Amino acid sequence: MSVLGASVAIVSTSAIMIRGALGEGVASLSIATWRLGFAAFILTFIVIAKPATRSEIAALSLKSALLAVASGIFLAAHFASWIASLSYTSVASSTALVTTNPIWIALVSWLIFRERLQRTLVVGIAAAMLGSALIFLSDARAVAANVGSNPMLGNALAVVGSLTVCGYLLIGRRLRQTFSLLTYIWLVYLSAALTLFACAVATQAPLIGFTPIAWACLAGLAIGPQLLGHTGINWSLKHAPATVVAVAILGEPIASAMLAWWIFDERFQPLQLAGFSLLLLGIFLSTRSVSKKLPSADEISAS
């Protein structure tokens, strides 16, 4: 459990380092590109050093490879939208809203696969929706009182980040039944990095010329939250129930909000705090109900 706690703590620094890079003038798309790019670069050397992994990759069918690429595209969209959200809204609102993916997965399971919703899940969805509404309402009032930020846009981007990560999760659930973890994350991270790089070039987002602090934040994102944090969560999934791990991940938005309060002096508005609490309660209840539907890999949390 100490590994799980340390992993969640590392992942919780993600939003803080992103804010640091944004503060150094790095575009959100550039941050997403380098976060996945550095991670894929490091993993490539590990893959090269493992003959079994190279053989597994060489033996992949075209269908499996294309699914992995699709998963990477969803992951790229997740990071592009979520990281952009941190330019407009608070760390607390962004990290809470982006972790609502268990709710969307439950709704998809109900609408498309006709799976029955448990009572706990229904209560969880209702609490999360109400909490989200309160966060949006609180931030709408903040916009009216102080023009100069756009928390409504930021919150919407965080929700988009949560929706897009569902595609990554659901594809990952299927592929991880036959892929080893290293093969899967290398293919997905590489696909995501290349997708983001193409978008950065197309939109002329700068990829060089950053300050040393900015480069430190970008490298830290790849080594810390992306590789160490999620790898620790993967390890924990083999030594603890999936529900325990999924619930522990809820510590990320709480820890991120506390760090943002301490470092950036981001304080809660009363209505925002109520919404934040309700949203986390809703995610907690939903996660308990859908944890068996989530893939037992690093894709439980992608932030």
N, C-alpha and C positions, 0 to 999 in steps of 0.2 A: 504493500500500500504506500510505502514511502516513495517508490518509483512513480506511482500514479500521481501522488501529490506533487512531486517535483516536476513531472511532465505538464500537469495542468498549470503550475506556476510559470513554467517557461512559455507555454502557449499564451498565457495571459499578458505577456509582455509584447505581443504582436502589435496591438493597436498603439501602444506607446512608442515603439520604434517607428511605426508608420507615421505617427504624428511628428516624430523627430525628423524623419526624412522630408515630410511635407514642409516643415518649418525651415528646412535648408533649401527650399525651392525646387525639390524634385517632383515632377508630375506624378499623379496617382498611377497612370498607366505605366510609367517608367518603373515605379516601385514594384508593381505586380510583375513586370517583365523580369527584373533582376532577381526578385525573390524566387521565382520558379526557375529562372535561368541558372543561378548559382547552385540551387538544389539539384537540378538535372545534371549540371557539370560535375558535381561531386559524386553523384550516384553513378555516372558513366564510368569513372575510374574503378568503382567497386564492382560494377558489372563486368568490366574488362578482366578484373582479377579473379572472377569466378567462372570457370569453364562450364559448370552445370547450368548457370543462368544464361550464358551465351548460347548453349545448346537449346535451352527451352525457348529462347527468343527466336532462334533460327527455325524451330519447328512449329511456330505459331501459324494458324490458318489465317487466310486473308480476312475472314469474318471477325475473328477474335482481335486481330490487329486494328481493324476499322472501329470496332467497339471501344478499344482502348483509346484510340484517337478521339472518338466522340466524347468519351469520359473526360479527356484532357481539355477539350473545347469547353465543356460545361465548367470545368474547374477554372479555366482562364476567365470565363464570364463571371464566375463567382468572385474571384479576386479583383478583377477590374472594377466591378460594381461596388463591392464592399469597401475596398481601399478608397475609392472615390467618395464614398459616403462619409468618411472621416474628415474630408475637407469641409463638410457642411454641417454636420451634427455632432453631438457630444459622443465621447467614447462609450459612455454608459448606454445611451439609446442605440448606437450602432451595434455594439457587441451583443446587446440583448436581442435586438430584432433579427440579427443575422443567424442567431442560434435557434430560430423557430422551425428549422427544417423537420423535426419530428412531427410537428403539427401538419405540415403540408404533405408529408409522406402518409400520415394517417388519413387525411382527406382524400388523397389520390387512391389509397387502398379501398376506401369506402365508395368513392364515385366510380372508379374504373373496374376494380376487382370485386366489388360488392361485398367486401369484408364487413362484418358486423362491428359497430363501434361499441366498445365497453362503456359502462356508465362513467368510470373514472376518466376515460379518454374524452368523453363528451364534456365533462366538467373542466378538464384541462384545456380543451380547445376554447370553451367559452371564456375561461379566465384569461387565456393568452390573448384572445381577440379584444376583450375589454381592456386589458393592460396596454395593448398596442394602441387602441383608440385613445386612451388617456395620454400616452406619450405623444401621439400626433397632436392632440388637443393642446397639451402643455407647450409643445414646440410651436404650434400655430400662434399661440398667444405671445411667445417670445419673439416671433417674427414681427408681429404687429407692434410690439413695444420697442424693438431694436432692429432696424433694417441694417444689413451688413453681413448677415449670415443667412443661410437657407436650410434650417434643420428639417423642414418638410421634405425637401429634395433629398437631403442626406438620409432621412429615415426611409424614404421610398427606395433609394439605392440599396440600403441595407436589406430591405425585404426582397429586392431583386436578387441580391447575393444569396439569400436564404433559399429562394426558389430555384436558382440555377444549380446550387450545390446538391439539390435533390436528384437532378439528373446524374450527377457524378456519383452520388450514393447508390442509386438504384442500378446503374450499370456496374458499379464496383461490386455490388452484392452478387451479381451474376458471374462476373469474370473471376472473382476471388475464389470461386468454387474449383477452378481449374488452374489459375495462375498462382505462382509463388508470390509472396509479398514484394520481394525485390523486383521481379520482372514487371509486376503490375505498376508499382509506383514509378519505376524508371520510364516506362512507356507513357504513362499518364502525365508525369511531370514534364517530360521532354515535349510531348504534344502540346501541353499548356504553354510552355515557355516559347515554343516556336509560333504558336498562335498569337500570343501577346507581342512577341517581337515583330511579327508581320503587321499587327495593328499599330504598334508604336511607330514603325517606319511609315505606314500609310498616313498616319495622322501627324507625322513629323514631331512626335514626342521625343525630347532629347534623351539619349541613352549614355552620354558621356559628359565630362566637364563638371562633375559634382564635387562638392567639398569633401574633405576627409571624413567629417562627421557623417555626411550623407552616405558615403560608401560603407562606413562602419555600421550604420543602421541597416543598409541593404544586405550586407554580408551576415549581420546578426539575425535578420529575419529568416534567411535561408538555413543557417546553421542551427539557430535556436528553435523557434516555433515550428519551422517546416520539417526539419530533420530530427533533432533531438527530442523535441516535445511530442511529436506525433509517433516517433519510434517508441518512446516510453509508453505511450498510450497503447500501442500495438502489443508491446510486451505484456502489459497489464491485462489485456483481454484474454491472455492464455493462463492467467493466474488468479483472475477474479471474475465474478459473474458480469455479463454484459450490462445488466441494469446498474450495477454499482459503478462501473466505469462511465456509463452514459450520464448518470446523475452527478458523478464527480466533475465531469466536464462543465456542468452548470456553474462551477466555481470560476470559470474563465470570465464571464461578464462581470461578476461581482469583484474579482481581483482587479480586472482592468479598470473598472469604475473607481475603485479605491486608489489605484496608482494614478489615474487621471486627476483625481481630487488632490492628491498629494503633490504631483509634479506640475500639473497645468491649472490647478485651482478650479477645476470644473465641479461646481456644486449642483446638487439636485434642487429643482423646484419641487414644492410639495406635491403637485399633481403628477409631475414626472416620476417622483419617487414612488407614488402609489401605483402608477402604471408599470414601472420597473419591477416592483414586487409582485404584482399580479401576473405579469408576463413570465417571470421566472417560475412562479407557482404553476402556471399553465404548462410551461415546458417540462417541468418536473413530473407532473401528472401524466402528460402525454408520453414522455420518454419511458416511464414505467410500463405503459401499455404497449408501446411499439418497439421496445428494445429488441425483441426477437426478429423484427423485420429489418433491423439495421445490419449492415455488413460488419462482420467481425474483423475489421481492419482499421487502418488509420483514417478511413473516410468518415468515422463517426463525427469528427469535428474537423473542418477544413480551414478554420480561420487562423 
